[in-house]
Amino acid sequence: GDSVTQMEGPVTLSEEAFLTINCTYTATGYPSLFWYVQYPGEGLQLLLKATKADDKGSNKGFEATYRKETTSFHLEKGSVQVSDSAVYFCALSEGGGADGLTFGKGTHLIIQP
Amino acid sequence: NAGVTQTPKFQVLKTGQSMTLQCAQDMNHNSMYWYRQDPGMGLRLIYYSASEGTTDKGEVPNGYNVSRLNKREFSLRLESAAPSQTSVYFCASSNGLAGLQETQYFGPGTRLLVL
């Protein structure tokens, strides 16, 4: 079945540092890939997505490129802020729009001032 | 436009008690979902409803039932709660259009503690 593997945290960085959170996936078809973010005490919000190979999703300074050859969708940001502290989830969807998402276990990111 | 709403926000149950978690969305979405979130496990799909009148099992359906009451509302019922069902429950919705990988929108969650 489908699966998503992402680095587990916590990941602790200083403000303005470069961020990479690795995500790799296993899927039988051609999934869409997502990054969701969860701030403390809240539900998940879509951060960015990519629906086909070589697509780059971007939002709020975060970027991720759909790499079919390495089955990866790594999340990057050039300069993190304290407000980026949250849990980040990589996820995939293969079901044609109506099926549920398959999530990774989440990466807790802590940014120190 | 409230998006996805869930009630209650927090609930404590004793083993064997029953309860229903409510979820509603005002985005006219076709598909709705229930997930549970456990430490170190990410989110796992319990049940989903691709369209009004249909429901399907997800990865972890045992111990739960669902009802798609109408297009807006999708409830999750625990008939006899067990400590293993202590978790945070999230409802989500999407357009669910066939052939498109639609974004899912999540509610704020219900934190459930079963003693």
Interface residues (C-beta under 8 A of the other chain):
Chain A: V4 E8 P31 S32 F34 Y36 E42 G43 L44 Q45 L46 K49 T51 F89 S93 G96 G97 A98 D99 G100 L101 T102 F103 G104 K105 G106
Chain B: V4 N30 S31 Y33 Y35 G40 M41 G42 L43 R44 L45 Y48 A50 S51 G58 E59 F90 A92 S94 N95 G96 L97 A98 G99 L100 Q101 E102 T103 Q104 Y105 F106 G107 P108 G109
